[in-house]
Amino acid sequence: MIRIGPETPDQNAVRVLLDEAERRTASLYPAESQHGLTIDKLIAHSVRFFVARLDGDAIGCGGYIVAAKDTAEVKRMFVAERARGKGVGRLLLQTVEDFARAEGIEFLQLETGVKSAEALGLYRRFGYQDRGPFGSYQPDPLSVFMEKILPQVPVQGLTPSDT
């Protein structure tokens, strides 16, 4: 059973997961095209951070940082190689959206890379649309900037989900 809930990113199991994410990103993109926040910045910026676990093992993570009253940026979405193909990314993104919606967020934005086909496919299936750079981002031929308007519907019981 996959469980997803809010957690802090400074746990050892999550550090291992984020290290795997950084190695994967570094294998695809040069340093100037990598925009992931460090664990210290995730904590300092009060990122709402979620971890997916299977039998206690951290297999995925993701979150968002509130950029303005009604806008947030999706950050550090990642599923471990060993857990891909199980719907973990879909469950994580749904959790991020549900919590953001409950917090009054109307717009979710994100940056991902042109070589991240799985991520691009997931975001497009969830209704994210391409857009230009936002915030402090500059145009980058290796980046894809996306945005989604979150429909404001009531969300029941935002507790860690059992899936």
N, C-alpha and C positions, 0 to 999 in steps of 0.2 A: 504494500500500500504506500503510495506517495503522499507525503504530508508537506504542505507548504504553509509557512507562517513567518511573521516578522521575527528577525533575529539580528544580532549585531555582527558586523563583518570582521571583527577582530578575534574570532575564534580560530583555533588551529585548523580545524577541518575546512573552514571557509577560506583561510589563507591558502591552503593547498589548492583549493578549487580556483581561486583567483590567480594563483601562480600558473596554473594550467592555462587559464584564459589568456594571461599575458604572453606565455610562450607561443600559443597559437596565433595571437595577434601579431607578435614579432616575426613569425614565420611568413606572414602575408603582407605586412605593411612596414614601410620605413618609420623610424621614430617620430618624424614630424607629422605623420598621418595617424598616430595612435592617440586617442583622446580619453582613455579610461582613467577614472579617478583612483588614486591610491587608497589604501584602507584608512590612513590618517585623514585624507580629504573626505572620504565617505562619512566618517564620523564627524569631522569638523563642520561639514555642510548639512548635517542632519538629514542625510539621505534616508528615505524610508526604504528599508532593505529587507528582502525576503529570501529564504533558503528553502529549497526543495530537498527533502530527505526520503530515502528509501531504506527501510529498516535501520534508521538512524544515520545512515551514510549520506553526507552532503553531496548531492549529484547535480545541483543547479542553483543559480542565484540570479537576482535582478532587483532593481528598485527604481526609485525616482527621486529627483531633487526638485523642490518647489522653486520655480524661477520668478514667479509673480503670483499675485492673488489667485488667478485662475489658470495658470500655466505651469506645467512641470516637464522636466526632461527625463526620459527613461535612461538609466545608467546600469552598466555592468551586467547586462543580460548574458548568461552563459550556461550551457549545459555540458557536463563532462562527457567526454568521448564515450565512455562506457555506458552512458545512459541515453544516448541519442536514439531516436526512433520510438520512444516510449510516450511521446506527448508531453514531456516535461516542459519544454519551451512554451507550448500552448497554455499549460496550466499556470506557469509563472507569469506570463503576460496577462492572462485573465485576472490573476491575483493583483498584479500591479494596477491594472485598470480599475478593478473593483475598489481598491483602497483609495486610489486617486479620486475616483468619482465621489466616494463617501466624504472625502476631504474638501469637496467643492471644486476640484480641478475640472476645467472644461476643455483644455487643450493639452494633449501630450505630444511632445516633440522628441526627436531622437536623431542621432548621427550613427551611421554604421558604414561599413566599407563595401566597396564595389565587388570585392572578392568573397564576401560573406553571403553566398547564395542561400543557405538555409535561413539565415536571419532575415534577409530581404523577402524571401517567400513567406515566412511567418508573419512579418509585419504587413505585407500586402494582403494576406488572407484575413488579417484582423482589420483591414480598412485604412491603413496608413497610406497617405498620399505623399508623393515627392513634393519637395518645396526647396527654397533656397536656404543658404546658411542663416542661422539665427544666433542670438546671444553673442558670445565672443568668437564664434567660429568664423573662419575665413574660407573662401572658396578653395576646394581641394579636389583635384580630379579623381582621387581615390575615395572620397567620401560621398555618401548618399544621405541627404537630409530629408526627414519625413515628419509628418504631423497627422494627428487624428483629433477630430472633435468628439469628445465623449458625450454620448447622450446622457442627460441627467435623469436617471431613473432610480427609484429606491433600491438600495442594496441591503439585503437581510443578513444579519449576524456575521460581521466581519471578524471571524476567528479563524485560526489555522484550519485549512480545508483538508478533509479526508477524501482522497480520490481513488 
